[in-house]
Amino acid sequence: MLKNYIKIAFRNLLKNKIFSIINIAGLAIGMAVCMLILLYVSHELSYDKFHQKGENIFHTLIKMKFGSNEVQFNLVSKNFGNAVKRANPEVVDYARISQSFQNDLVIKSDENHQFFERKFYFSEPSLFNLFSIELLQGNKGTVLSEPNTVVLNEEMARKYFGNADPVGKTITYNKKDVLRVTGVFKKLPTNSTLDFDFIGSLSTFDALMKRDRGQMYETDDLVGTGSYETYFLLNKPESVTRVEKVIPKVLTKDENNGLTSHSTYLLLPFLETHLGNNWGDFSNTKYVSIFLIVAGIVLLLALINYMSLTTARATVRVKEVGVRKVLGANRKHLATQFYGESIIVSLISFILALLLFQTLKQPFYNLLNLNIDDSFITSPLFLSILLGLLIFTALVAGSYPALLLSKFSPIQVLKGKFASGNHGVSLRRVFIVFQFMASVVMIICSMVVQKQLNYLQTKKIGMNKEQVLVLPLSSEARKHTVALRQDLKREAGIQQVGASSLSMFTGGWNMYFTKTPTTNEDVSINNMEVDEGFLKILQLDWKVKPANIEQLALGNDKIVINETAVEKLKITEKPIGQNLNLAGTRKEIVGVLKDFNFTSLQQKIDGMLLMVVKDTTQLRTLYLRIDPKADLQQKLASIGKVYEKYEADVPFDYYFLDDAFNKQYRSEQRMGSLFAGFTGVAILIACMGLFGLITFTAEQKVKEIGIRKVLGASISNIVGLLSKDFIRLVLIANGIAFPIAYYFMNNWLQGFAYKTDIGASIFVVAGVLAISIALLTVLYQAIRAALMNPVQSLKSE
């Protein structure tokens, strides 16, 4: 019997090629999109789950509030972990991790193997007790126990030592410190929050801090903020509340001039780090939820297509059902047969979907900036997800057609009661409305995202960010800042040179915690050290210009602030001449700048303090305004040569200020691109279903059309007859889609401090676009049916 069912299923597929292609292609496209989205979602949700003790690991977070500002960070002092463990028996162990403070770190094994590295961290042996990091060589308890030792992952071992055994060999850290390799660990998977290439011993880091950053070196008795990420292993997750209560008791009193009183120390679950406390730009619960919704909609559209077309063609097979029932087949047998057919269609579609998945996988990675191990795709988790997708698709796709076709009464069927093809027409109309409603919602969402992106990238931000090249300086290059600046100024095509302590739009800000001069309230204010050229190169505007602008270049105790800082400091009447206490030093306000956006437009402008310094050798970043008429590639090459004159070991690294500003909206850019792609898929699937239905309708009405033409109906009359119902349904879909899209996109825009308006034009364009697409879809088949010779359609009677 099973063999017979399969044979009939394939006969039906081959007999109705157009409908079979539409069904299979629609399901394949829908499943392929689902596979890509489910790959991303499952990878995000699986982060850090491979750590065996993950549920019992917690990491430290500090929330510091000054006035209306709240700052959070995760670095504590080196003795913090030990102090908390001693005070609470429920802490089993702890591990400290600190990243190299060299942004321009060079690692060298020999003259032929010298590279710029960014993933160099320091830790201690307990790291391997807390986390499931597999050591391929070395002993967990001793590899990081001695000074000047390091372990590296297998990739770095091959990179620096080839096929030779790296254990016992040495690498040079930052051109002067020799570290001995004591072990090799397996590269951590891509769904890991921790991402190490090198792990040096913590005692090495302590020595480096003491030697190179004496002013930041922490004494052993300090318990509070510092330079170390600290992770705790608790005896059970429920102990976290009791451990948190202990922390305030072990903190050093009045640490950092009384900052302790403004701080709250929290222990957060390590397994929630990636999604729950995202410090990146695209991995958070909001986007995972959005992607899951999109995946569900796309798959649902494909399933609706299949069910709609299958039930529409029910009348073609009702006689088959009637005959089978008369010959003894019961409803169970018939349902099994139709379910079997849907399973075959689903299997064929699934195989095509896998091919599409493999083809689209890399472009999808590139778009989302994803890095997913191939081993994750072949893991039991993802393979079970794919199997679940196949089973779900087959069951849902075949459910309604199987139930509908198997319930036909043989007497009614053989009497011709179901010959009109109108059975289930109301449900098919609902399907069409839903498909185009979903498509219109996605069109509107895509248009709003693109409009907001355009607004963010073109809005005036109070500075001229165009044609500004930003050049972060290595520690070696900073030793030759004066000579380097002089050489750059002599370069043709460089109009201005300035400097600051930070690289704008690529990271965080320094911050002073102080008190308002008039009311003595706590307040925090962003700050940056700059030279006079920085103000000129960005063309910042003055609200209150300094009385003697030349004195700014002298630096010393002179500062300028922006308008928002004036409000935060509550000195709106006479800001000039007021003094601020900054880390125990009094600084005089000599000027007020108009507000400018120094962060993303997702945030409101905050208070900013610029300290104009005389000694520019400590400023870490140069800003160069490039003549727009200059040959950019040639100019970059010449700047690179000047830089290499003073720093040959660290790669010439630069960026353009406007590019960095726009990159702050990578999440929105990717979301916009993905919505555009998914919208295209949704429209394609909806149009495929509409095309199938109009084709079927034309077939059903072929004799009616012939009679109407004989009686004098024009082609336009016939086309109107066939298409008016479909267009009416698309109009209804628009009416439902508009308020839904407005609700979601209005909520999304609330996340931006500066936002565009949605505008009625977007809804008009989306509606017209949906109607036009629907018209183009039905017109071809409607015109084809209208042009058919009535003699051909009527002669069979």
C-alpha positions in Angstrom: 0.0 0.0 0.0 2.8 2.4 0.9 4.4 1.8 -2.5 1.1 2.6 -4.1 0.8 5.9 -2.2 4.2 6.9 -3.3 3.5 6.1 -6.9 0.3 8.1 -6.9 2.0 11.0 -5.2 4.7 11.2 -7.9 2.1 10.8 -10.6 0.2 13.8 -9.3 3.4 15.9 -9.0 4.4 15.1 -12.6 0.9 15.6 -13.9 0.5 19.1 -12.4 4.0 20.5 -13.1 3.2 24.2 -12.5 1.5 23.7 -9.2 4.2 21.2 -8.1 7.0 23.7 -8.9 5.2 26.5 -7.1 4.6 24.3 -4.0 8.1 22.8 -3.9 9.9 26.1 -4.7 7.8 28.0 -2.1 8.5 25.5 0.6 12.2 25.3 -0.3 12.7 29.1 -0.1 10.8 29.3 3.1 12.7 26.5 4.8 16.1 27.8 3.5 15.4 31.2 5.1 14.3 29.5 8.3 17.5 27.4 8.3 19.6 30.5 8.1 17.7 32.3 10.8 17.6 29.3 13.1 21.3 28.8 12.6 21.9 32.4 13.9 19.4 32.1 16.7 20.5 28.7 17.9 24.1 29.8 17.8 23.3 32.9 19.9 21.3 30.9 22.4 24.0 28.3 22.8 26.7 30.7 23.9 28.8 29.3 26.7 26.6 26.3 27.2 29.6 24.0 26.7 31.1 25.1 30.1 30.3 22.2 32.4 30.1 24.5 35.5 28.5 27.4 33.6 25.3 27.6 35.7 27.4 28.1 38.9 29.7 30.8 37.4 29.0 34.5 38.0 30.9 37.6 36.9 31.2 40.9 38.7 29.5 44.1 37.5 29.8 47.5 39.1 27.1 50.1 38.7 28.2 53.6 39.7 25.7 56.4 39.9 26.6 60.1 40.0 23.6 62.4 39.9 21.5 61.4 37.0 24.3 59.5 35.3 24.9 55.8 35.7 28.0 54.1 34.5 28.6 50.3 34.6 31.8 48.4 34.2 33.3 45.0 35.1 36.8 45.6 36.4 37.7 45.1 40.0 40.9 45.1 42.0 43.2 42.1 42.1 42.4 41.3 45.7 38.6 41.6 45.3 38.1 37.9 44.5 40.2 36.6 47.4 38.5 39.0 49.8 35.0 37.9 48.8 36.0 34.2 48.9 37.4 34.5 52.4 34.2 36.2 53.6 31.8 33.7 52.2 32.1 29.8 52.2 29.6 29.5 49.4 32.3 30.8 47.0 34.1 27.6 45.8 36.7 29.4 43.6 37.4 32.5 41.5 39.4 33.4 38.5 40.8 36.8 37.4 41.3 37.8 33.8 42.9 41.0 32.5 43.5 42.1 28.9 46.8 43.4 27.7 46.8 47.2 28.1 48.8 47.5 24.9 46.5 48.2 22.0 49.4 48.0 19.6 50.8 44.7 20.9 53.4 42.9 18.8 54.2 39.2 19.5 57.4 37.7 18.1 58.8 34.2 18.1 61.6 34.9 15.6 62.5 37.3 12.9 60.1 35.7 10.4 57.2 35.4 12.8 56.2 38.8 14.2 52.6 39.8 14.2 50.2 42.4 15.6 47.9 40.7 18.2 44.7 41.8 19.9 43.5 38.7 21.9 46.2 38.5 24.5 44.9 38.1 28.1 46.3 37.2 31.5 44.9 34.9 34.0 45.7 32.2 36.6 45.5 28.4 37.0 41.9 28.5 38.5 40.7 29.7 35.0 40.8 26.0 34.0 38.9 24.9 37.1 36.0 27.3 36.3 35.8 27.1 32.6 35.8 24.1 30.2 39.0 25.1 28.3 40.7 22.0 27.0 44.4 21.9 27.5 46.1 19.9 24.6 49.5 20.3 26.3 50.5 21.2 29.8 49.2 20.8 33.3 46.1 22.8 34.3 47.4 23.4 37.8 50.9 24.7 36.8 50.8 26.2 33.3 50.1 29.7 34.6 51.6 29.5 38.1 54.9 31.1 37.3 55.9 34.6 36.1 56.8 35.1 32.4 54.8 32.1 31.2 52.1 31.9 28.6 49.8 29.3 27.0 48.4 29.8 23.5 45.8 28.1 21.4 46.5 25.6 18.7 46.1 28.2 15.9 48.6 30.5 17.4 51.0 27.6 18.0 51.0 26.8 14.2 51.2 30.5 13.4 54.3 31.1 15.4 56.0 27.7 15.5 54.7 25.7 12.5 54.6 22.0 13.2 57.2 22.2 15.9 56.3 21.5 19.6 55.9 25.1 21.1 56.1 24.0 24.8 59.4 25.2 26.2 60.0 27.7 23.4 59.7 31.5 24.0 57.8 34.5 22.5 58.7 38.2 22.9 55.8 40.3 24.3 55.8 44.0 23.2 59.4 43.9 22.0 61.0 43.4 25.4 59.5 40.8 27.6 60.3 37.1 27.0 57.6 34.7 27.9 58.0 30.9 28.0 55.3 28.7 26.4 54.1 26.2 29.0 51.0 24.8 27.3 48.6 24.7 24.3 44.8 24.9 24.6 42.1 24.0 22.1 40.7 27.0 20.3 37.5 28.1 21.9 34.3 27.7 19.8 32.7 30.6 18.1 29.8 30.5 20.6 32.1 31.4 23.5 32.1 34.8 25.2 35.7 34.2 26.3 37.9 34.6 23.3 41.6 34.0 23.9 44.6 33.6 21.6 47.2 33.9 24.3 46.8 33.6 28.1 49.8 35.0 30.1 50.3 34.3 33.8 48.6 36.8 36.1 51.9 37.4 37.9 53.3 38.6 34.6 50.6 41.1 34.3 51.1 42.3 37.8 54.8 42.9 37.1 54.0 44.7 33.9 51.5 47.0 35.7 54.0 47.8 38.4 56.7 48.6 35.9 54.9 50.3 33.1 51.8 51.8 34.8 53.0 52.6 38.3 50.3 55.2 38.8 47.6 52.6 38.2 49.3 49.8 40.2 47.0 48.3 42.8 48.3 47.5 46.3 47.4 44.1 47.7 45.1 45.5 50.4 42.8 47.4 47.9 39.4 45.9 47.5 37.2 47.7 45.0 37.5 48.8 41.4 40.6 48.0 39.4 42.0 46.3 36.3 40.7 42.7 36.6 37.5 40.9 35.4 36.7 38.5 38.2 34.5 35.4 37.9 33.2 33.4 40.9 32.3 29.7 41.0 29.5 29.3 43.6 28.5 26.0 45.3 25.0 26.6 43.8 23.3 29.4 41.8 20.9 30.3 44.6 23.9 31.4 46.8 24.4 34.5 44.7 22.1 36.8 46.8 24.0 36.0 50.0 27.4 36.5 48.3 26.3 39.9 47.0 25.3 41.0 50.5 28.9 40.2 51.7 30.6 42.4 49.1 30.0 45.8 50.7 31.5 44.5 53.9 34.9 43.7 52.4 35.4 46.8 50.3 38.1 49.2 51.2 36.6 52.2 52.9 36.5 55.5 50.9 38.2 53.8 48.0 39.0 56.2 45.2 37.9 59.4 47.0 34.7 58.0 48.3 33.5 56.4 45.0 32.5 53.3 47.0 29.4 55.0 48.3 28.2 55.6 44.8 28.8 52.0 43.7 26.7 48.8 43.6 28.4 45.5 43.1 26.4 42.8 41.4 27.1 39.2 40.5 25.5 38.3 37.1 25.1 34.8 35.7 27.9 34.0 33.3 25.5 32.1 30.9 23.5 35.3 30.4 26.5 37.5 29.5 26.2 37.2 25.8 22.5 38.1 25.4 21.5 39.6 28.7 24.4 42.0 29.1 25.5 42.6 25.6 28.4 45.0 25.1 28.6 44.4 21.4 26.4 45.6 18.6 24.2 42.9 17.4 23.8 40.0 19.8 20.9 40.6 22.1 17.5 39.2 23.0 15.7 41.9 21.0 17.2 40.9 17.7 17.0 37.2 18.4 13.2 37.6 19.0 12.8 39.7 15.8 14.6 37.1 13.8 12.5 34.3 15.2 9.3 36.2 14.3 10.6 36.7 10.8 11.5 33.1 10.4 8.0 32.1 11.6 6.3 34.5 9.2 8.4 33.3 6.2 7.8 29.6 6.9 4.1 30.3 7.5 3.8 32.1 4.2 5.3 29.1 2.4 3.0 26.6 4.3 0.0 28.8 3.5 0.9 28.6 -0.2 1.0 24.9 -0.1 -2.2 24.4 1.7 -4.0 27.1 -0.3 -3.1 25.6 -3.7 -3.6 22.0 -2.5 -7.1 22.7 -1.2 -8.0 24.9 -4.3 -7.2 21.9 -6.5 -9.3 19.6 -4.2 -12.1 19.5 -6.8 -9.7 17.8 -9.3 -9.3 14.9 -6.9 -12.7 14.6 -5.3 -13.8 11.9 -7.7 -10.6 10.0 -6.8 -11.6 10.3 -3.1 -15.2 9.2 -3.9 -14.2 6.2 -5.9 -11.7 5.1 -3.2 -14.3 5.4 -0.4 -16.8 3.4 -2.5 -14.2 0.7 -2.9 -13.7 0.6 0.9 -11.0 3.1 1.8 -11.8 4.8 5.1 -10.8 8.4 6.2 -7.7 7.2 7.9 -6.3 5.6 4.8 -7.1 8.7 2.7 -5.5 11.0 5.3 -2.4 8.8 5.3 -2.2 9.0 1.6 -2.5 12.8 1.4 -0.1 13.2 4.4 2.3 10.9 2.5 2.1 13.2 -0.5 2.9 16.3 1.7 5.9 14.4 3.2 7.3 13.7 -0.2 6.9 17.3 -1.3 8.4 18.4 2.0 11.4 16.1 1.6 12.1 17.3 -2.0 11.7 20.9 -0.7 14.0 20.2 2.2 16.8 18.9 0.0 16.5 22.0 -2.2 16.4 24.2 0.9 19.7 22.6 2.1 21.3 23.5 -1.2 20.0 27.0 -0.9 21.2 27.1 2.7 24.8 26.2 1.7 24.7 28.7 -1.1 23.4 31.6 1.0 25.3 30.8 4.2 28.5 32.8 3.6 26.7 35.9 2.3 24.5 35.7 5.4 27.6 35.4 7.6 29.1 38.4 5.9 26.0 40.5 6.3 25.7 39.8 10.1 29.5 39.7 10.6 29.0 36.2 12.0 31.7 33.6 12.6 30.2 30.1 13.2 32.2 26.9 13.3 31.3 24.3 10.7 31.2 21.9 13.6 28.3 23.7 15.1 26.3 23.1 11.8 26.9 19.4 12.1 26.4 19.3 15.9 23.5 17.3 17.3 21.8 20.5 18.4 21.5 22.1 14.9 20.8 18.8 13.2 17.9 18.2 15.5 16.6 21.7 14.7 16.8 20.8 11.0 15.0 17.5 11.6 12.3 19.3 13.7 11.9 21.9 10.8 11.3 19.1 8.3 8.8 17.2 10.6 6.9 20.4 11.4 6.7 21.5 7.8 5.5 18.1 6.6 2.9 17.8 9.4 1.5 21.3 9.1 1.6 21.4 5.3 -0.3 18.1 5.0 -2.7 18.7 7.9 -5.5 20.8 6.4 -5.5 19.2 2.9 -5.5 15.7 4.4 -8.4 16.5 6.7 -10.4 18.4 4.0 -10.0 15.8 1.2 -10.5 12.8 3.4 -13.8 14.0 4.8 -15.7 14.3 1.4 -18.8 12.2 1.2 -18.7 9.7 -1.7 -22.4 10.2 -2.5 -22.0 14.0 -2.7 -18.8 13.7 -4.7 -20.2 11.3 -7.3 -23.3 13.6 -7.6 -20.9 16.5 -8.5 -21.6 18.5 -5.4 -18.0 19.7 -5.2 -17.4 20.3 -8.9 -17.6 24.1 -8.6 -14.2 24.5 -7.0 -15.6 26.9 -4.4 -15.0 24.7 -1.4 -12.7 26.4 1.0 -12.7 29.7 -0.9 -13.2 31.8 2.2 -10.1 30.2 3.9 -8.1 30.8 0.8 -9.1 34.5 0.8 -7.9 34.7 4.4 -4.6 33.1 3.4 -4.1 35.7 0.6 -4.9 38.6 3.0 -2.5 37.2 5.6 0.3 36.7 3.0 0.1 40.3 1.7 -0.5 41.7 5.1 2.8 40.2 6.2 4.5 41.4 3.1 3.3 45.0 3.4 4.3 45.0 7.1 7.8 43.9 6.1 7.9 46.5 3.3 7.0 49.3 5.7 9.5 48.1 8.3 12.3 47.9 5.7 11.5 51.4 4.5 11.4 52.9 8.0 14.7 51.3 8.9 16.4 52.7 5.8 14.8 56.1 6.4 16.1 56.2 10.0 19.6 55.1 8.8 19.7 57.9 6.2 18.6 60.4 8.9 21.3 59.3 11.3 24.0 59.4 8.7 23.1 62.8 7.3 22.0 64.7 10.4 24.2 67.6 11.3 26.1 66.7 14.5 27.8 70.0 15.3 31.2 69.1 13.8 32.6 68.6 10.4 33.5 64.9 10.3 34.2 64.7 6.5 37.7 64.1 5.1 39.1 63.6 8.6 41.6 60.8 8.9 42.1 59.4 12.4 45.5 57.9 13.2 45.9 56.1 16.6 49.5 56.2 17.7 51.5 53.3 19.1 53.5 53.8 22.3 56.6 53.9 20.2 55.2 56.5 17.8 54.1 58.7 20.7 57.7 59.1 21.7 58.3 60.9 18.3 55.0 62.9 18.2 56.5 66.3 17.6 58.7 65.1 14.7 55.8 63.0 13.3 53.5 65.9 13.3 56.0 68.2 11.6 56.6 65.6 8.9 52.8 65.2 8.3 52.3 69.0 8.2 54.8 69.2 5.4 52.9 66.6 3.4 50.9 68.1 0.5 47.2 67.5 0.8 47.1 67.6 4.6 45.3 70.8 5.5 45.3 70.6 9.3 46.7 68.3 12.1 45.2 68.0 15.6 45.4 65.5 18.4 43.4 64.1 21.3 43.6 61.5 24.0 40.9 59.3 22.5 39.8 58.0 19.1 36.3 59.3 18.5 33.4 56.9 17.7 35.4 53.7 18.3 35.1 53.2 22.1 34.3 54.6 25.4 35.1 57.9 27.1 37.0 59.0 30.1 34.9 60.5 32.8 35.4 62.8 35.8 33.2 62.5 38.9 32.9 65.9 40.5 30.4 68.2 42.2 28.5 71.2 40.8 30.2 74.5 41.8 27.0 76.1 43.0 24.9 73.3 44.6 27.6 70.8 45.5 25.6 67.9 43.9 27.3 64.8 42.5 27.7 64.9 38.8 29.7 63.0 36.1 31.1 64.5 33.0 32.9 63.1 30.0 36.3 64.4 29.2 39.0 64.4 26.6 42.5 65.9 26.4 43.0 67.8 23.1 45.3 70.3 21.5 44.2 73.5 20.0 44.3 72.0 16.5 41.6 69.5 17.5 39.0 72.3 17.9 39.9 73.7 14.5 40.1 70.5 12.6 36.5 69.4 13.6 35.3 73.0 13.2 33.5 73.1 16.6 31.5 76.2 17.1 31.7 78.4 20.2 28.8 79.4 22.3 31.0 81.6 24.5 34.4 82.1 23.0 37.5 82.4 25.3 38.5 86.0 25.9 42.1 85.1 24.8 41.9 82.2 22.4 45.7 82.0 22.1 46.0 81.1 25.8 44.2 77.8 25.1 47.3 76.4 23.5 49.1 77.0 26.8 46.9 74.4 28.4 47.7 74.1 32.2 44.5 74.7 34.2 42.2 75.9 31.4 39.2 73.9 30.2 36.2 74.3 27.9 32.9 72.6 28.2 29.8 72.1 26.0 26.3 73.6 26.5 25.0 70.4 28.1 27.8 70.4 30.6 26.8 73.9 31.6 23.3 72.6 32.4 24.6 69.5 34.2 26.9 71.6 36.3 24.1 74.1 37.0 26.2 77.2 36.2 24.0 78.6 33.5 24.3 82.2 34.5 28.1 82.8 34.5 30.0 79.7 33.5 33.2 81.6 32.4 35.6 81.8 35.3 34.0 79.0 37.4 36.3 76.4 38.8 35.8 72.7 38.8 37.5 70.2 41.2 38.8 67.4 38.9 40.6 64.6 40.7 41.8 67.0 43.4 42.9 69.7 40.9 41.0 72.9 40.3 40.5 73.8 36.6 39.0 77.1 35.3 36.3 77.2 32.6 37.4 79.6 29.9 35.0 78.8 27.1 31.7 77.1 26.2 31.3 75.1 23.0 28.0 74.5 21.2 26.8 71.0 21.7 28.2 68.4 19.3 27.4 64.6 19.0 30.5 62.8 20.3 28.5 59.5 20.6 25.8 57.7 18.6 22.6 59.5 17.8 20.9 56.8 19.7 21.9 58.7 22.8 21.3 62.3 23.8 24.2 64.7 23.9 25.9 64.4 27.3 28.2 66.8 29.1 31.7 67.1 27.7 34.8 68.7 29.1 37.8 69.4 26.8 41.1 70.0 28.5 43.4 71.8 26.1 47.0 70.7 26.9 50.3 72.1 25.9 52.2 68.8 26.0 50.8 66.8 23.1 53.3 63.9 23.4 50.8 62.0 25.7 47.9 62.3 23.3 47.2 59.0 21.7 45.5 59.9 18.5 46.2 62.3 15.6 43.5 63.8 13.4 44.4 64.9 9.9 42.1 66.9 7.6 42.7 65.7 4.0 42.2 68.0 1.0 39.2 66.6 -0.8 41.0 67.3 -4.1 43.9 65.1 -3.2 44.4 61.6 -4.6 43.2 59.6 -1.5 45.1 56.4 -2.2 48.3 58.2 -3.0 47.9 60.3 0.1 47.3 57.3 2.4 50.4 55.6 1.0 52.6 58.7 1.7 51.1 59.1 5.3 51.9 55.4 5.8 55.5 55.9 4.9 55.8 58.8 7.3 54.3 56.7 10.1 56.6 53.8 9.3 59.6 56.1 9.7 58.8 56.3 13.4 57.1 52.9 14.0 58.1 50.0 11.8 56.8 47.1 13.9 53.2 48.1 14.4 51.0 48.1 11.3 49.8 51.5 9.9 46.3 51.6 11.3 43.8 54.4 10.6 40.1 55.1 9.9 38.0 58.0 8.6 35.9 59.8 11.1 32.7 59.7 9.0 33.0 56.0 8.5 33.4 55.4 12.2 30.4 57.5 12.9 28.3 55.5 10.4 29.6 52.2 11.8 27.9 52.9 15.1 24.7 51.9 13.3 25.9 48.5 12.1 23.0 46.8 13.9 20.5 49.0 12.1 22.4 48.7 8.8 22.3 44.9 9.1 18.7 44.9 10.2 17.8 47.1 7.3 19.6 44.8 4.8 18.0 41.7 6.3 14.6 43.2 6.3 15.0 44.1 2.7 16.1 40.5 1.9 13.3 38.9 3.9 10.8 41.3 2.5 11.8 40.2 -1.0 11.4 36.5 0.0 8.0 37.2 1.6 6.8 39.0 -1.5 8.2 36.2 -3.8 6.4 33.5 -1.8 3.2 35.5 -1.7 3.3 36.2 -5.4 4.0 32.5 -6.2 0.9 31.6 -4.2 -1.1 34.3 -6.0 0.1 33.1 -9.3 -0.9 29.6 -8.6 -4.4 30.6 -7.5 -5.0 32.9 -10.5 -3.8 30.0 -12.7 -6.2 27.6 -11.0 -9.1 30.1 -11.2 -8.5 30.7 -14.9 -8.6 26.9 -15.5 -11.8 26.6 -13.5 -13.4 29.5 -15.4 -12.2 28.6 -18.8 -15.6 27.7 -20.2 -17.2 30.7 -18.5 -14.6 33.0 -20.1 -15.3 31.3 -23.5 -19.0 31.9 -23.2 -18.5 35.6 -22.1 -16.2 36.2 -25.1 -18.7 34.7 -27.5 -21.3 37.0 -26.0 -19.1 40.0 -26.6 -17.0 40.5 -23.5 -13.8 42.4 -24.1 -10.3 41.4 -22.9 -10.4 44.1 -20.2 -13.8 42.7 -19.0 -12.3 39.2 -18.6 -9.1 40.5 -16.9 -11.2 42.5 -14.5 -13.4 39.5 -13.8 -10.4 37.4 -12.9 -8.3 40.0 -11.0 -10.8 42.2 -9.1 -11.3 39.8 -6.2 -7.5 39.4 -5.7 -6.9 43.1 -5.8 -9.7 43.7 -3.3 -8.0 41.2 -0.9 -4.7 43.0 -1.3 -6.4 46.3 -0.4 -7.9 44.7 2.7 -4.4 43.4 3.6 -3.0 46.9 3.3 -5.7 48.2 5.7 -4.7 45.6 8.3 -0.9 45.9 7.8 -0.7 49.7 8.2 -1.6 50.0 11.9 0.5 46.9 12.8 3.6 48.2 11.0 3.1 51.7 12.6 2.9 50.2 16.1 6.1 48.1 15.8 8.2 50.7 14.0 7.0 53.6 16.3 8.2 51.4 19.2 11.5 50.7 17.5 12.2 54.4 16.9 11.7 55.1 20.6 15.2 53.6 21.1 16.8 56.6 19.4 17.3 60.0 21.0 17.2 61.5 17.5 14.7 59.9 15.1 12.9 60.5 11.8 9.2 60.6 11.5 7.4 57.6 9.8 5.3 59.7 7.6 2.2 58.9 5.5 4.3 58.6 2.3 5.8 55.3 3.5 2.4 53.7 3.8 1.3 55.1 0.4 4.4 53.8 -1.3 4.2 50.4 0.5 0.5 50.0 -0.4 1.0 51.0 -4.1 4.0 48.7 -4.3 2.0 45.7 -2.9 -1.0 46.4 -5.2 1.4 46.8 -8.2 3.1 43.5 -7.5 -0.2 41.7 -7.1 -1.5 43.2 -10.3 1.6 42.2 -12.2 1.3 38.7 -10.8 -2.3 38.2 -11.8 -2.3 40.2 -15.1 -0.1 37.8 -17.0 -2.3 34.8 -16.3 -5.5 36.8 -16.6 -4.5 38.3 -20.0 -3.4 34.8 -21.2 -6.8 33.4 -20.2 -8.7 36.3 -21.8 -6.8 35.9 -25.1 -7.6 32.2 -25.4 -9.7 31.3 -28.4 -13.3 30.5 -27.1 -13.6 27.8 -29.7 -10.8 25.8 -28.0 -12.4 26.1 -24.6 -16.0 25.3 -25.7 -15.6 22.6 -28.3 -15.1 19.8 -25.8 -18.8 20.2 -24.8 
